[in-house]
């Protein structure tokens, strides 16, 4: 397509006698398209090729060396400017695509958070049931079979201790995922299994490595106790360089009982280790069973490199240069453009004074001044006001060099080639200054004053009058750029604030969905499994070993059933527990949904309560109303058919806890009012 564009433009240009301008426009358009559509390496290569071809064409036309150099410099500068515009367009397109994707998937974030909470709950519940209760069942069963007084006393003591620990861990399920583990906890875990031989050869591990090592070690030792009773068990935690190795192997044996496992622990560990970038293997080995994990980068201290002063610094990541793919690359290209344009203009001989007609030292000094004037563009995002002042200081230094004859006269035309960079810094100072307008207003005044001094230096007559006139003239475009910069800064900050608020709302909804799911699971767990564990502890205190075994098995079965349910793949069309999810429920039940009043964002907890209310009470073709009032949300469901189930007591409690009210009218309509503010945060 690019070849077609160039061919068409060149053909039209030749027909109209404008072959060279048409070709320049076509090549510029092609370079812009490449910078917008292709990667950094391809676009930079295209710019380099265009510059090289421009130099060859100028040299092929028989131009002097100085004109050839000027053509190459100008081609490089113009190419850098076009490349910068194309890359900026590419970044804006990527940002728009990212925003669209975020908005498209934002409604699913609370649902995914609830699913992640279910997965976390299942993992922790499996570990609690597997480690604590398996030990109770195995020791109690062995003591009952052997009927030895000392084994019986040890089994009762272990049942009481393990039961209390299991209750504490079940209560802690509402806390964070993967609590921080230490190497001492790994040692204590291995010591709890008397039949296991254990060796640790690593002294430093990462937080993630310690958590995964604890889970693998616990799973391997627990499975050995379940399915290889009386076998020789060997466990080790070691390191091979920065690779953390965890291994548990047994010599084979008989199962301690039936129904001791849910069969999902190894698969969950395999997924967890794979997500962390490691490898997990479990299977038969030399007549027994082997569980092994290798996790790269989890053992040893972070890599360091010595400095001349003896200090230790983290090694720079090999891909740190990828930061240049962002706006920093555009700033570097602008520096090239700001240096190449005035340099190329000075190199081309013209009818006026020649800026490079002096000595080699003067010419090198002028080139250095041009480079120093362009360099502050690299700081226009991080320190825009300082960059603008630095550029003005370079111009004043340039005037000083001319005054003492160290450089040739630059002329007004050379200043105009440079001044666009100062105006760009004025715009950046207004849009990016940390103190906003209060800190950036002197910048256009200083830039205009310095430009007036540069223009008045070549004038005749009264210097101060000329400076005042030129400063007033230069102040107009400087103030225009400053005003546009203020407007751009306000728009960028408003957009950033809006996206920050949206991200915060999505995070709040996700946290509320996860908390709601956690509370629901904990309520069901405490009414079943925890009751069995407490009964087992009470039986151990009464020295009723048979009841200990019965209650512990019952608790394990309840937990295994819950783990199996939680790890079952949920339906992908589950609506999120938000007001948007109410719309999905209404569509699914063919219910008429009416929304009135000015829509205001509600606390995430209020949206969850509203969703759970509709979910519990909705029936096919039941009208639903969402009435936004100044102090909250008025939700109506109904009128409902005669004989419809009443409002569940847990739902009433949830509405009361959220600071809302519930009422039922004579025609069966359920009306719920939820406050605009979160009572928990207000407290």
JOQUI-V574098 format. One record per residue. N is the residue number from 1. NEAR is the number of other C-alpha atoms within 10 Angstrom. Layout:
N;NEAR, N;NEAR
This chain:
1;7, 2;14, 3;11, 4;10, 5;16, 6;20, 7;15, 8;15, 9;22, 10;22, 11;16, 12;15, 13;16, 14;15, 15;10, 16;10, 17;12, 18;14, 19;15, 20;13, 21;14, 22;21, 23;21, 24;15, 25;15, 26;21, 27;19, 28;19, 29;17, 30;19, 31;23, 32;23, 33;20, 34;21, 35;26, 36;23, 37;15, 38;14, 39;13, 40;18, 41;11, 42;13, 43;21, 44;18, 45;11, 46;19, 47;24, 48;16, 49;12, 50;19, 51;22, 52;14, 53;14, 54;20, 55;21, 56;14, 57;15, 58;18, 59;17, 60;10, 61;9, 62;10, 63;13, 64;11, 65;11, 66;13, 67;18, 68;23, 69;19, 70;24, 71;24, 72;24, 73;25, 74;24, 75;24, 76;25, 77;25, 78;22, 79;25, 80;26, 81;20, 82;24, 83;28, 84;23, 85;18, 86;23, 87;27, 88;18, 89;17, 90;18, 91;15, 92;13, 93;13, 94;12, 95;12, 96;12, 97;12, 98;12, 99;13, 100;12, 101;11, 102;13, 103;12, 104;10, 105;10, 106;19, 107;20, 108;19, 109;18, 110;23, 111;24, 112;17, 113;21, 114;22, 115;19, 116;14, 117;23, 118;21, 119;17, 120;19, 121;24, 122;24, 123;22, 124;20, 125;22, 126;24, 127;18, 128;21, 129;27, 130;24, 131;21, 132;23, 133;25, 134;24, 135;22, 136;25, 137;24, 138;19, 139;22, 140;26, 141;21, 142;18, 143;21, 144;16, 145;10, 146;10, 147;11, 148;12, 149;11, 150;10, 151;16, 152;22, 153;16, 154;14, 155;26, 156;26, 157;17, 158;19, 159;30, 160;22, 161;15, 162;20, 163;26, 164;17, 165;15, 166;21, 167;19, 168;11, 169;18, 170;21, 171;14, 172;12, 173;18, 174;15, 175;11, 176;9, 177;13, 178;16, 179;11, 180;14, 181;19, 182;17, 183;18, 184;9, 185;13, 186;20, 187;17, 188;10, 189;15, 190;22, 191;13, 192;11, 193;17, 194;8, 195;17, 196;20, 197;15, 198;17, 199;13, 200;14, 201;11, 202;16, 203;12, 204;18, 205;22, 206;18, 207;16, 208;16, 209;26, 210;23, 211;18, 212;22, 213;28, 214;24, 215;20, 216;24, 217;24, 218;21, 219;21, 220;26, 221;27, 222;20, 223;24, 224;32, 225;26, 226;24, 227;21, 228;21, 229;20, 230;16, 231;18, 232;16, 233;25, 234;19, 235;22, 236;20, 237;23, 238;18, 239;22, 240;14, 241;11, 242;17, 243;19, 244;25, 245;23, 246;23, 247;23, 248;26, 249;26, 250;28, 251;18, 252;21, 253;18, 254;13, 255;16, 256;20, 257;15, 258;9, 259;12, 260;21, 261;19, 262;17, 263;12, 264;15, 265;20, 266;17, 267;11, 268;16, 269;19, 270;17, 271;14, 272;17, 273;19, 274;14, 275;10, 276;14, 277;12, 278;20, 279;17, 280;20, 281;13, 282;17, 283;10, 284;13, 285;13, 286;10, 287;10, 288;18, 289;21, 290;22, 291;24, 292;21, 293;25, 294;22, 295;24, 296;18, 297;17, 298;25, 299;23, 300;17, 301;12, 302;13, 303;11, 304;12, 305;11, 306;11, 307;9, 308;6, 309;6, 310;8, 311;9, 312;12, 313;12, 314;10, 315;11, 316;11, 317;7, 318;7, 319;7, 320;8, 321;9, 322;8, 323;10, 324;13, 325;14, 326;13, 327;16, 328;14, 329;18, 330;22, 331;20, 332;19, 333;24, 334;25, 335;23, 336;22, 337;26, 338;27, 339;26, 340;27, 341;21, 342;26, 343;25, 344;22, 345;18, 346;23, 347;20, 348;16, 349;15, 350;9, 351;5, 352;8, 353;13, 354;16, 355;21, 356;21, 357;15, 358;16, 359;12, 360;10, 361;11, 362;19, 363;17, 364;14, 365;17, 366;25, 367;19, 368;13, 369;19, 370;21, 371;19, 372;18, 373;26, 374;26, 375;21, 376;24, 377;28, 378;20, 379;18, 380;22, 381;18, 382;14, 383;18, 384;27, 385;25, 386;17, 387;25, 388;28, 389;19, 390;19, 391;23, 392;23, 393;17, 394;18, 395;24, 396;16, 397;13, 398;21, 399;20, 400;13, 401;18, 402;17, 403;13, 404;9, 405;12, 406;18, 407;25, 408;21, 409;22, 410;20, 411;17, 412;14, 413;13, 414;16, 415;15, 416;13, 417;18, 418;21, 419;19, 420;13, 421;22, 422;27, 423;22, 424;18, 425;32, 426;33, 427;31, 428;29, 429;34, 430;30, 431;27, 432;24, 433;23, 434;15, 435;10, 436;16, 437;18, 438;10, 439;13, 440;23, 441;17, 442;14, 443;26, 444;28, 445;19, 446;19, 447;27, 448;26, 449;21, 450;22, 451;25, 452;22, 453;22, 454;22, 455;21, 456;22, 457;18, 458;13, 459;13, 460;8, 461;8, 462;9, 463;14, 464;12, 465;11, 466;19, 467;22, 468;16, 469;15, 470;20, 471;23, 472;16, 473;15, 474;20, 475;20, 476;14, 477;14, 478;25, 479;20, 480;15, 481;22, 482;26, 483;19, 484;17, 485;24, 486;22, 487;15, 488;17, 489;21, 490;16, 491;13, 492;14, 493;14, 494;12, 495;12, 496;12, 497;12, 498;12, 499;13, 500;12, 501;12, 502;14, 503;14, 504;12, 505;17, 506;18, 507;17, 508;16, 509;27, 510;25, 511;19, 512;23, 513;27, 514;21, 515;17, 516;19, 517;20, 518;19, 519;13, 520;11, 521;18, 522;17, 523;11, 524;12, 525;19, 526;15, 527;10, 528;14, 529;23, 530;21, 531;15, 532;22, 533;27, 534;20, 535;19, 536;30, 537;27, 538;17, 539;21, 540;24, 541;15, 542;12, 543;17, 544;15, 545;22, 546;16, 547;18, 548;31, 549;23, 550;17, 551;23, 552;29, 553;23, 554;17, 555;24, 556;27, 557;18, 558;17, 559;23, 560;23, 561;12, 562;21, 563;23, 564;14, 565;13, 566;19, 567;17, 568;11, 569;8, 570;10, 571;7, 572;9, 573;9, 574;13, 575;19, 576;25, 577;27, 578;26, 579;21, 580;13, 581;23, 582;25, 583;17, 584;17, 585;21, 586;21, 587;14, 588;11, 589;13, 590;14, 591;20, 592;14, 593;18, 594;12, 595;12, 596;11, 597;11, 598;10, 599;13, 600;13, 601;15, 602;20, 603;20, 604;23, 605;24, 606;29, 607;23, 608;21, 609;23, 610;24, 611;21, 612;20, 613;23, 614;19, 615;15, 616;13, 617;17, 618;20, 619;19, 620;13, 621;16, 622;19, 623;19, 624;23, 625;17, 626;20, 627;18, 628;21, 629;17, 630;12, 631;12, 632;19, 633;25, 634;19, 635;20, 636;23, 637;23, 638;21, 639;16, 640;19, 641;12, 642;8, 643;7, 644;10, 645;10, 646;11, 647;14, 648;11, 649;9, 650;9, 651;15, 652;16, 653;11, 654;15, 655;21, 656;13, 657;13, 658;18, 659;16, 660;21, 661;15, 662;16, 663;11, 664;16, 665;10, 666;7, 667;11, 668;17, 669;18, 670;22, 671;16, 672;21, 673;22, 674;27, 675;19, 676;19, 677;18, 678;16, 679;15, 680;10, 681;7, 682;6, 683;5
